[in-house]
Amino acid sequence: MRETDLNTLMHFITRTGMYIGKVTDDSIISFIHGYEIGTEGKCNLTKSISELLSSQYGIKKMATGWPGQIREYGIKNDLNWVTSFRKISLKYFYETQDFNKNSEFKNSLKSRIESKIGQLNLEWVASNFVDWCDEWKGFVDLKEENFRIIWSEKGLKVICDLDNEIDKIYNDEIHLTDKLLELRAKYKNKTKTQQNV
């Protein structure tokens, strides 16, 4: 995959609504197919994620193609289609790209997660927390080493704490807690401290 494809697709995955407006499985499928056709075979994300789903998750290729495989992955992991698409696409990038070096695609992911943290004080996040949380789950993969190396040690600790608290809220279906806002402030303080060093 060319660097331009990598950067474009990472930006699409992290800022999907900027490209297609209403984010649905159909609109994502249309965009990805159109993008691949436009590259005249130089980018084939769909083939790559289909092979990944088959080889690592045992989700065989089917008549419904890669979208059907993603749907099966989502069913097995209790995730919606869009969240599953993000997780699998990022998994492909983690396995094929160097996250140690500074790059536009790595910065896109980090920037989007920092933006999600910054949204925690907004009323619309509190009223629509499930959608916010689904997006967070699509981006944050604490088991993945290439995700973990994006962050400083202190920043990663706060991300882990946030993820734990978000799971509690999501599973208990309660509203935002003061703990989340405390962790948001803690993350901002850690990153400010690092910038001043």
Backbone bond lengths (Angstrom), bond angles and torsions (degrees), N, CA, C in turn:
res aa  C-N    CA-C-N  psi(-1)  N-CA   C-N-CA  omega(-1)  CA-C   N-CA-C  phi
1 M - - - 1.456 - - 1.531 109.07 -
2 R 1.313 115.79 131.96 1.461 120.51 179.48 1.524 110.73 -69.08
3 E 1.319 116.62 154.55 1.470 120.28 -178.93 1.527 111.02 -60.85
4 T 1.314 117.27 -37.17 1.462 119.99 179.13 1.527 111.09 -63.39
5 D 1.351 116.88 -38.00 1.471 120.31 176.96 1.521 110.47 -66.92
6 L 1.301 115.30 -44.74 1.460 121.00 179.81 1.526 110.86 -57.66
7 N 1.319 117.14 -48.57 1.467 121.27 -179.02 1.522 111.73 -65.06
8 T 1.332 116.25 -42.51 1.470 120.36 179.99 1.517 111.06 -64.36
9 L 1.332 116.23 -46.49 1.465 119.62 -178.17 1.523 111.95 -67.76
10 M 1.330 117.71 -37.99 1.463 119.49 177.11 1.526 110.09 -64.64
11 H 1.311 116.73 -40.47 1.458 120.09 177.55 1.525 109.99 -65.24
12 F 1.332 117.15 -39.40 1.466 120.82 177.32 1.533 110.87 -62.88
13 I 1.316 117.19 -44.78 1.466 121.43 -178.88 1.522 110.95 -63.86
14 T 1.320 117.08 -40.48 1.463 120.11 -176.33 1.526 113.68 -85.48
15 R 1.316 118.17 -23.68 1.472 121.79 -178.72 1.528 109.67 -130.89
16 T 1.303 116.31 49.90 1.469 122.43 -170.94 1.518 112.88 -54.89
17 G 1.322 117.31 -44.13 1.460 121.24 -177.02 1.517 113.88 -60.60
18 M 1.328 117.72 -25.95 1.469 120.76 177.98 1.526 111.23 -67.39
19 Y 1.327 116.84 -25.38 1.460 121.08 -177.04 1.519 112.99 -94.36
20 I 1.325 117.22 -35.48 1.468 118.96 -170.18 1.524 114.06 -127.69
21 G 1.317 118.43 3.93 1.466 120.01 -178.60 1.519 110.46 71.30
22 K 1.320 117.28 -116.23 1.470 121.41 179.96 1.524 109.43 -65.19
23 V 1.318 116.31 123.00 1.464 121.68 -175.15 1.525 109.58 -89.80
24 T 1.332 115.38 110.58 1.472 122.15 176.58 1.522 107.78 -135.73
25 D 1.331 115.46 166.92 1.459 118.09 176.86 1.524 110.98 -61.61
26 D 1.329 117.64 -41.08 1.469 120.01 -179.28 1.526 112.49 -63.12
27 S 1.340 116.77 -41.94 1.467 118.83 -178.67 1.529 111.11 -69.47
28 I 1.339 117.52 -35.21 1.465 120.35 176.18 1.520 110.76 -66.74
29 I 1.325 117.12 -45.87 1.472 121.40 179.17 1.521 109.95 -57.94
30 S 1.326 117.13 -45.91 1.479 120.94 -179.79 1.524 111.03 -61.56
31 F 1.328 116.81 -44.62 1.460 119.64 -179.33 1.528 110.80 -62.68
32 I 1.328 117.22 -48.42 1.463 120.86 -177.17 1.530 110.63 -62.59
33 H 1.319 117.50 -44.56 1.465 119.34 178.59 1.534 110.92 -62.02
34 G 1.323 116.17 -43.62 1.463 119.51 178.77 1.517 111.98 -63.23
35 Y 1.320 116.18 -41.36 1.463 119.63 179.71 1.524 110.82 -63.30
36 E 1.319 116.31 -45.89 1.469 119.90 -179.79 1.527 111.82 -62.29
37 I 1.312 117.06 -41.36 1.475 120.26 177.94 1.528 109.67 -62.26
38 G 1.339 116.14 -40.14 1.466 120.76 179.87 1.520 113.85 -64.39
39 T 1.323 117.46 -24.73 1.467 120.10 179.77 1.530 112.29 -87.27
40 E 1.321 116.59 -1.92 1.474 122.68 178.21 1.528 111.66 52.72
41 G 1.335 115.54 46.84 1.460 120.74 174.38 1.521 115.30 87.36
42 K 1.321 118.08 -2.54 1.472 119.93 -179.30 1.527 111.89 -78.28
43 C 1.327 117.04 -19.39 1.468 121.71 177.59 1.523 107.84 -127.77
44 N 1.322 116.19 127.10 1.453 119.76 178.91 1.525 110.24 -137.85
45 L 1.314 115.51 66.19 1.458 121.34 179.79 1.527 110.78 -60.99
46 T 1.318 117.18 -40.91 1.465 120.14 -175.06 1.528 111.84 -62.07
47 K 1.322 117.50 -41.36 1.468 120.50 177.99 1.529 109.90 -64.80
48 S 1.321 116.11 -41.24 1.464 120.72 -178.17 1.522 112.04 -64.99
49 I 1.342 117.32 -44.77 1.458 118.10 -179.11 1.529 111.42 -73.57
50 S 1.326 116.82 -28.80 1.465 119.80 174.73 1.525 110.78 -63.68
51 E 1.327 116.24 -44.70 1.470 120.97 177.95 1.525 111.29 -65.28
52 L 1.329 117.44 -38.73 1.458 121.81 177.47 1.531 110.84 -62.15
53 L 1.324 116.73 -46.07 1.462 120.77 179.38 1.525 111.63 -62.89
54 S 1.318 115.88 -36.14 1.460 120.51 179.55 1.520 111.98 -72.12
55 S 1.334 116.74 -48.57 1.465 120.36 -173.32 1.528 113.69 -76.94
56 Q 1.330 117.57 -38.14 1.471 119.74 -174.51 1.517 114.61 -98.05
57 Y 1.321 116.82 -25.70 1.461 119.44 -175.35 1.527 112.84 -116.80
58 G 1.326 117.10 -0.61 1.464 120.97 177.72 1.510 113.74 67.68
59 I 1.331 117.41 22.92 1.464 121.18 179.01 1.530 107.01 -99.34
60 K 1.295 115.11 98.81 1.469 121.56 -172.91 1.517 111.76 -68.59
61 K 1.329 114.73 155.65 1.461 120.52 175.61 1.521 108.32 -62.85
62 M 1.312 115.23 142.43 1.461 120.50 -175.56 1.520 110.22 -138.28
63 A 1.315 115.71 175.63 1.473 121.15 -177.48 1.527 111.63 -61.25
64 T 1.312 117.44 -28.28 1.476 120.85 -179.79 1.530 112.04 -82.94
65 G 1.339 117.37 3.33 1.463 122.31 174.59 1.516 113.34 68.72
66 W 1.345 114.81 -161.33 1.465 120.00 -178.47 1.528 113.37 -60.28
67 P 1.373 118.99 -33.43 1.470 117.18 177.15 1.535 111.95 -62.47
68 G 1.333 116.45 -36.63 1.458 120.10 177.69 1.517 112.00 -67.58
69 Q 1.332 116.46 -37.36 1.458 120.04 176.77 1.532 111.01 -63.42
70 I 1.330 115.85 -41.66 1.465 119.71 177.84 1.524 110.33 -64.03
71 R 1.326 116.55 -39.76 1.463 120.13 177.61 1.534 110.42 -60.43
72 E 1.330 116.52 -43.70 1.472 120.42 178.45 1.529 111.12 -62.68
73 Y 1.320 116.33 -42.42 1.468 120.95 176.80 1.531 109.77 -58.44
74 G 1.324 116.59 -44.84 1.461 121.35 179.35 1.521 112.25 -61.56
75 I 1.321 116.45 -42.01 1.465 120.31 179.03 1.525 109.91 -62.75
76 K 1.319 116.81 -44.80 1.472 121.24 -179.21 1.527 112.35 -64.91
77 N 1.328 116.92 -29.17 1.464 121.02 -175.12 1.527 113.72 -110.37
78 D 1.334 116.35 9.43 1.462 122.17 179.00 1.529 111.82 55.43
79 L 1.341 114.67 48.40 1.462 121.67 178.86 1.523 109.07 -126.93
80 N 1.325 116.66 151.18 1.461 118.33 174.91 1.529 109.92 -75.65
81 W 1.324 117.12 171.49 1.458 121.60 -173.70 1.532 111.78 -63.38
82 V 1.327 117.27 -44.59 1.466 121.13 -176.69 1.529 110.77 -63.80
83 T 1.319 116.74 -45.06 1.472 120.47 177.84 1.522 110.15 -61.52
84 S 1.324 116.61 -42.68 1.473 121.34 179.08 1.523 111.08 -62.23
85 F 1.327 117.32 -42.53 1.469 121.09 178.08 1.520 110.65 -59.15
86 R 1.326 116.32 -45.57 1.473 119.72 -179.96 1.525 110.79 -62.18
87 K 1.333 116.70 -47.14 1.465 120.31 -177.36 1.528 111.46 -61.83
88 I 1.319 117.25 -44.60 1.463 120.65 -177.35 1.524 110.85 -70.66
89 S 1.316 117.81 -40.86 1.472 120.36 178.07 1.520 110.62 -62.24
90 L 1.331 116.57 -44.32 1.460 120.04 178.61 1.531 110.82 -66.04
91 K 1.325 117.13 -37.15 1.470 120.59 176.81 1.527 109.86 -58.84
92 Y 1.320 117.06 -42.05 1.463 121.40 177.33 1.534 109.92 -60.67
93 F 1.320 117.41 -45.05 1.469 120.67 179.00 1.522 111.35 -64.22
94 Y 1.341 117.13 -40.88 1.466 119.72 178.75 1.527 111.19 -58.76
95 E 1.300 115.84 -35.25 1.466 119.57 -176.12 1.525 113.73 -83.94
96 T 1.312 117.40 -18.68 1.467 119.45 -173.89 1.527 114.46 -116.64
97 Q 1.329 118.07 -9.29 1.459 120.11 -175.26 1.524 111.28 -120.10
98 D 1.316 115.64 159.25 1.458 121.93 -179.86 1.525 109.61 -93.28
99 F 1.319 116.62 104.81 1.457 121.34 -179.02 1.523 112.00 -85.49
100 N 1.332 118.32 -3.14 1.460 120.85 176.16 1.522 111.77 -74.07
101 K 1.316 116.50 -33.96 1.465 119.06 -177.22 1.524 110.54 -84.33
102 N 1.313 115.39 154.99 1.450 120.66 176.34 1.516 108.25 -73.86
103 S 1.312 117.40 126.02 1.460 120.22 -177.82 1.518 109.97 -149.40
104 E 1.319 114.90 159.05 1.452 120.87 -179.81 1.529 110.79 -63.19
105 F 1.348 116.85 -41.38 1.463 118.80 -176.89 1.526 111.63 -67.47
106 K 1.334 117.82 -38.09 1.465 120.98 177.62 1.534 109.49 -67.43
107 N 1.314 116.69 -41.74 1.460 120.89 179.85 1.528 112.11 -64.62
108 S 1.342 117.29 -31.90 1.472 120.92 176.96 1.518 110.85 -61.35
109 L 1.332 116.14 -44.42 1.460 120.20 -179.65 1.526 110.98 -66.55
110 K 1.315 116.60 -47.57 1.470 120.34 -179.31 1.524 110.89 -61.26
111 S 1.315 116.54 -44.26 1.454 121.49 -179.75 1.528 111.39 -60.97
112 R 1.333 116.10 -40.97 1.473 119.21 -178.40 1.522 111.02 -67.99
113 I 1.312 117.72 -39.73 1.464 120.32 179.60 1.535 109.90 -67.54
114 E 1.331 116.77 -40.19 1.469 119.54 176.04 1.525 110.85 -62.40
115 S 1.332 116.37 -36.40 1.458 120.83 176.68 1.529 110.57 -64.34
116 K 1.335 116.87 -40.70 1.468 121.17 177.69 1.535 110.33 -61.58
117 I 1.319 116.32 -41.55 1.471 120.30 178.27 1.531 109.57 -63.04
118 G 1.312 116.44 -42.82 1.464 120.81 179.67 1.514 113.62 -63.91
119 Q 1.327 117.36 -23.63 1.471 121.20 -178.87 1.528 112.91 -77.48
120 L 1.321 117.49 -10.50 1.459 119.81 -172.06 1.522 114.13 -61.26
121 N 1.315 118.41 -19.21 1.452 119.04 179.31 1.520 113.00 -93.45
122 L 1.320 117.63 1.37 1.465 120.11 -177.57 1.522 110.82 -85.22
123 E 1.315 116.13 139.85 1.467 120.40 -178.19 1.516 111.87 -62.34
124 W 1.338 117.91 -35.95 1.463 118.54 -177.49 1.514 112.21 -68.06
125 V 1.337 117.68 -25.31 1.463 119.77 174.17 1.525 109.28 -69.18
126 A 1.321 116.48 -42.67 1.464 120.48 179.59 1.525 110.90 -62.79
127 S 1.320 117.29 -37.50 1.464 119.69 -178.24 1.528 112.47 -81.95
128 N 1.311 117.31 -19.18 1.471 120.58 -178.08 1.526 109.38 -130.38
129 F 1.319 115.90 48.95 1.456 121.36 -171.45 1.527 112.73 -65.74
130 V 1.309 118.55 -33.30 1.466 120.87 -177.44 1.529 110.01 -61.76
131 D 1.326 118.37 -44.40 1.472 120.70 178.34 1.525 110.94 -64.73
132 W 1.340 116.60 -43.09 1.462 120.70 177.61 1.525 109.67 -59.49
133 C 1.315 115.61 -44.15 1.463 121.97 -177.91 1.535 111.61 -66.36
134 D 1.323 117.81 -40.22 1.469 120.89 178.16 1.525 110.49 -59.96
135 E 1.331 115.92 -40.08 1.464 119.30 178.40 1.535 110.11 -66.80
136 W 1.328 116.97 -43.51 1.475 121.59 177.25 1.528 109.68 -55.88
137 K 1.335 116.94 -46.70 1.467 121.74 -178.43 1.529 111.31 -63.12
138 G 1.322 116.67 -31.05 1.459 120.22 178.02 1.519 112.94 -70.47
139 F 1.330 116.84 -26.28 1.465 121.12 -176.60 1.525 114.35 -98.45
140 V 1.317 117.28 -34.61 1.466 121.39 -170.72 1.531 110.30 -95.34
141 D 1.336 115.73 119.98 1.472 121.58 179.13 1.525 107.90 -133.65
142 L 1.314 115.98 86.92 1.461 121.42 -173.18 1.525 113.23 -68.90
143 K 1.332 117.47 -17.10 1.466 120.27 177.98 1.529 111.63 -79.90
144 E 1.305 116.83 -16.69 1.466 122.41 -175.05 1.536 110.76 -87.98
145 E 1.309 116.55 118.26 1.469 121.54 -177.45 1.529 112.07 -58.42
146 N 1.332 117.08 -41.10 1.464 119.73 -179.02 1.524 112.58 -69.55
147 F 1.312 117.55 -19.65 1.470 119.73 169.92 1.519 109.36 -75.49
148 R 1.311 116.43 -43.43 1.461 121.31 -174.74 1.533 112.46 -64.93
149 I 1.331 117.75 -33.69 1.466 119.31 -176.72 1.533 113.31 -73.47
150 I 1.314 117.15 -9.04 1.466 120.35 177.52 1.535 110.29 -66.99
151 W 1.323 116.63 -28.33 1.456 121.94 -168.51 1.515 111.99 -105.41
152 S 1.325 115.50 154.42 1.463 120.08 168.54 1.530 107.12 -69.20
153 E 1.318 116.21 165.69 1.472 119.85 -179.89 1.530 111.12 -59.87
154 K 1.322 116.70 -44.39 1.469 120.26 -179.63 1.525 111.35 -69.36
155 G 1.330 116.43 -40.39 1.465 120.01 178.12 1.516 111.55 -62.52
156 L 1.335 116.87 -41.41 1.462 121.28 179.32 1.523 111.18 -64.30
157 K 1.325 116.49 -38.12 1.464 120.39 178.69 1.524 110.34 -60.36
158 V 1.328 116.73 -42.95 1.466 120.14 179.32 1.527 110.10 -68.31
159 I 1.344 118.13 -40.61 1.468 121.41 177.00 1.531 109.62 -58.27
160 C 1.339 116.86 -43.82 1.476 121.34 178.31 1.529 110.59 -61.32
161 D 1.329 116.73 -44.57 1.467 120.65 178.84 1.532 110.71 -63.29
162 L 1.323 116.26 -43.54 1.465 120.60 177.69 1.528 110.88 -60.32
163 D 1.324 116.49 -46.32 1.460 120.95 -178.52 1.526 110.62 -60.75
164 N 1.304 116.47 -41.35 1.464 121.44 178.70 1.531 111.11 -63.60
165 E 1.309 116.03 -44.88 1.463 120.67 -179.78 1.529 110.81 -67.27
166 I 1.328 117.19 -39.67 1.465 121.65 178.95 1.525 110.37 -62.74
167 D 1.327 117.29 -41.70 1.468 120.44 176.74 1.524 111.69 -60.12
168 K 1.325 116.12 -41.94 1.471 119.95 179.54 1.531 110.62 -61.72
169 I 1.323 115.70 -45.80 1.470 120.43 -179.21 1.518 110.37 -65.48
170 Y 1.325 116.13 -44.84 1.465 121.43 -178.36 1.527 110.67 -62.18
171 N 1.319 116.38 -46.80 1.464 120.69 -177.02 1.523 113.05 -70.85
172 D 1.326 116.97 -32.71 1.460 120.51 179.50 1.519 112.22 -88.89
173 E 1.334 115.95 -8.59 1.461 122.68 -179.39 1.533 111.45 53.69
174 I 1.335 115.90 46.49 1.455 120.84 175.22 1.529 108.56 -108.79
175 H 1.294 116.53 166.82 1.462 120.84 -177.50 1.528 111.27 -77.11
176 L 1.315 114.55 171.17 1.458 120.16 178.30 1.524 111.07 -51.78
177 T 1.313 115.09 141.42 1.460 119.57 -179.57 1.520 109.86 -109.29
178 D 1.316 115.25 162.85 1.456 120.20 175.91 1.522 110.79 -60.93
179 K 1.331 116.99 -28.40 1.465 122.05 -179.59 1.529 110.56 -59.58
180 L 1.343 117.69 -42.32 1.464 120.71 178.62 1.523 110.87 -61.66
181 L 1.315 116.40 -43.52 1.457 119.57 -178.87 1.527 110.96 -68.29
182 E 1.328 117.20 -34.21 1.466 120.89 175.03 1.530 110.30 -63.69
183 L 1.337 116.38 -42.86 1.466 120.53 179.81 1.526 111.34 -67.35
184 R 1.331 116.26 -35.96 1.462 119.86 176.24 1.529 109.86 -60.65
185 A 1.321 116.55 -46.29 1.468 121.10 179.24 1.527 110.44 -64.49
186 K 1.322 116.48 -38.48 1.460 120.86 179.25 1.528 110.57 -63.09
187 Y 1.343 117.01 -42.17 1.461 120.58 178.32 1.521 110.17 -62.84
188 K 1.330 117.28 -45.92 1.470 120.52 179.92 1.520 111.30 -61.11
189 N 1.328 116.81 -39.73 1.465 120.39 178.90 1.522 111.59 -66.05
190 K 1.325 117.84 -39.41 1.471 121.95 179.63 1.518 110.37 -64.53
191 T 1.333 116.69 -42.55 1.467 118.91 -178.04 1.527 111.17 -72.10
192 K 1.336 117.45 -34.04 1.476 119.82 176.56 1.523 110.34 -65.62
193 T 1.342 116.29 -41.20 1.457 120.99 179.06 1.515 110.58 -60.53
194 Q 1.334 117.04 -42.44 1.471 121.36 179.83 1.517 111.56 -65.14
195 Q 1.319 117.35 -38.71 1.463 120.83 -178.93 1.519 111.35 -67.25
196 N 1.333 116.44 -30.59 1.466 120.53 -178.96 1.521 113.26 -80.79
197 V 1.355 116.22 -12.51 1.470 119.67 -177.80 1.513 110.34 -77.74
